[in-house]
């Protein structure tokens, strides 16, 4: 970036979960969606600019410690403190697969 170039960022603030937020990921394809995971065991999907949760996904039995979109932003993987990884299909809003085997949190 050139020395005379300025970047401006519009910061948004909103309540994402009913407990601590542990992780977040920005969709790389569009840059317009955000996924968060928290101590409330939920994975929430956000449309940036709207300050509103557009989808809340339940299924973990412990806190969500890591989240990630796939390259098309159609799937989200979320790992828990108990070592369980769940993969959600966002269009269907359901769990596609649950992977276990880790002995500790992800």
N, C-alpha and C positions, 0 to 999 in steps of 0.2 A: 504494500500500500504506500502510495506517495506521501511525502511529509505534509503536503497541503490538502490531503483528503480527510474528510471527517465522516464518521459513521454515526448514525443515530439509531437507537433502539427504543422501541416503545415497550416498556415493561408492563406486564400484566400481573395482577395479584388476585388470587381467588382461593377459596377453601376447597381443597382437593379431596380430602378424606376426613372421616370422623376421628381418626387417630393420626399418628406420625406418618409422613410421607417418606418412604425409604429409597425410592428410585423413580426415574423418569427417562423417557426416550422420545426423541423427536423423529417423526416420519421423514426419512431422507428423500423419498420420491417427490412429495408435494411440499414438505416443510410447513404444512398447515394443520397437522394432527399431532397430538401429544398423548402419550400413554403414561400413567402413573401407577405405582403400587405402594401399598402401605400396611401399617400394623393392623388395620381393620380387616385384613385378609382379602381385600378387593383390588381389582384392576380396573381403573377408570380411563375412559377415552375422551379426549377433549378436542373440539374444533377451535383452533386458535383464533382469537378475535371475537369469540362469542361469550367467553367467560362462563360457559355452562358445560356440564358433563353431558355428552351425547350417548354414552353407553357405560354401564357399570356391570362388570363381570364377576361373578362369585363362583367359588369352587375350592379355593384353598382352605386348609384347616389351620394354617399358621400364617404369620406375617409374610407378605410378598417382599422379597429382597432384591429382585432384578427383573426388568422388563425389556423387551426388544421387539421391534417390528421386523417382518421380513422385507425383502427389497421392493415388493409391490404394495405394501401396507394393507394386505388382505388378511394377514395372520399376525398374532401377537404371541410371543412366548413369555411366560412368567414363571420365575423360580421362587420357591419358598424357603423359609428358615429350616424346614425339615428335610430339604433335599428333593422335593417333588417339583418337576417341571410340567406345566400345563401349556398346551398350545391351543389357542382359540381361533376359530374361523369368525372373523368380524362380520361378514355378511349374514351368516346364520346366527350369530351371537351365541355360539355353543362351543364346548370343549371338543376338539378333534382328537386329541391324544393326551394321555397322562403318562409321563415317564418317571420311573422311580429307580432307586439304586444308589444314589449318592448317600453317603453316611452322615453328611453334615449339610448345612445350608448352602444354597447356591449364590 
